[in-house]
Amino acid sequence: MRFRLQTRHALVLVCMIALIVVTLAATLIERFITTSTEVSAAMETAMQERPRQQVQNHLVQITQLLSENVVNPLYAYDMDAMRQLLQTAKHQPGVQYVYVLDPDLRVVHDGDTLIPDYGKRVKDEFATISTPLMQPLIRSSAELMDVTMPVQTGGIVLGYMRLGISLEHIERDVENILSQYDNIARSGLDAALNTIYLVSLGFLVLGVAVAVAISRRLTRPINALLDGFERVRRGDLDTPVAIAGEDELAGLAARFNEMRVELKESSQALAERNRELEQQISERKELDARLAQAEKMDAIGRLAGGVAHDFNNHLTIIKGNAELLSWAGLKGEDREAIDTILSSTVSASGLTRQLLAFARQGPMQHAAVDIHELVQDVVRMLSRSIDKRIGLEVEITDTPCRVQGDATQLQNLLINLGLNACDAIAGAGTITMRVDVTDKAPEELDADGDYVRIVVHDTGTGIAEENLGNVFEPFFTTKDFGHGTGLGLAAAYGAAKAHGGALTLDSRPGDTEFSVYLPRVAAATVVPKDSVPATPLVVDSVMKALVIDDEAGVRRVMARMLKTLGYEVDTCESGDIGVEVVRARPGEFNLVVLDMMMPGMTGTETLAVLRQLDPLIPILVASGHSFEDFPEIDANTRTLSKPITREELRQCVETLVPVQTELAHETASPNHH
């Protein structure tokens, strides 16, 4: 929108003003001569009401102007701008008070520097204001007139502008006007006519001057301000409004420029805050995703542990019965079928160990592990699952490389490193696994001696320098969401540490090496399976055993294996029944085989009660879970992981029962006489 006043418009305006002035003069002369007395009489009455209406209209206009000018300071909460605006209003004649109120009618500013009434809810002798107030509210008394005007933008009430003005000066003004009128009336008709002529001429000259001033001094600044408002509406906060001079329009332009700068700063601060909030929201979503992934992995781990435990019970039944059948003299295809069952149960036992290791519920095996064979097995497994464009190479030293530890955990360690190397190669590349012996271990390993070093090298993209310190942290991953859990390298690092070793990293673009250091041990002596005779224990008297297990199949197979070892066997399906049997028959049992995981009275609780009844009774605790939370093992207690073979049972019983016999000779326990 443009505000334009051309020359022809100015001439038309001057002519209209002249016509109006001449007509007004003629009318005034006629009316003054004929009705001067009537006017004098009516003026006294009119003067009592018209000033009040004029004051009201003037007060509404002032309040309207103030409410419009306070929109931006109130929106930006610019206290200085509000103070300047209100102080200007307070200096007007008759103004008693002026407030900027919030939507709840609490004082935001009163024009004072210290704002003593800040936050105070407005209370006065007038009627209570109900909010929201969308139209001006005018109230008056004999001494005071009050206007409350909503401050709004875009249909939203930001607050209220309240202005109060005293009416005492109206009475004084009325008296002065009446007095002046009397003097004018008494001055005579000639003086009145001269005055009218002079006033008419003055109005004519003033009209011409106003038209010229509007054309030259008002329209251009107004248009400049309108252009500035339009630029702000479009989002241009950089171009100021240039209006020279020291008049009100120049001051308004200067205030507009200040408002533009403040609005620009507020917009920048708001944009920065929005970026911070977006970053926080993004980080929160990432943490929520990691937490959900961790909870999912924990749930899967619990499920895997429960499945593995139940599976181990079934494997114990299958494996135990198959072993018993293997001693029945079967030959030919029957013997081959039994051997196949036993071989399959061994493989299945490995699977359950992996499930329990994943669920952190499986025992860590401590046995001699041939790293040469382990690496070859891992390479064979990887070759069947990775991209065919990736080559696998193996470099193994001739020096024997054996370590003491858990073969399954070490296998998973190398698989994790191998899969990580595969993910780092985009397209074709090479993964190399090297095995050698070194006495130069990382500084974090204080122990001296030889170490088996396994190096997994790849020609992938490498790891960014800023991520090198975080790669072994749980849940840290540079892969896209849904690809990788961030646990592979953390699990590999933990497995290396659990074996008394270390895992190091050296990476650059196209060349990454993970080095595993494990303490080297001497060659282990492996006893062939057939070298241990499967014969019953030779005992001097009848030995009795009690099997306590909630699985009927496990009870039966354990009883049959113990019978082949020379025991008479009783069975119980729960811990509380087993306790009652031992309490009723003290000193009768030479061995108790106890399941750790049972409903009702658990294996741990049953063991504690049995130890109170007979501290020397040999107890063999069997479980498909780990024994991490199991009480401290004493000389009369052994643990055995399911599935249990007859040979494992025999070896464990041979180490357990003699201990009990020696202690019985040393301790005169009444339960064993």
Summary of the structure (lengths in Angstrom):
residues: 673
radius of gyration: 50.7
end to end distance: 116.8
largest distance: 159.4
contacts: 1959
relative contact order: 0.06
helix: 53%
strand: 17%
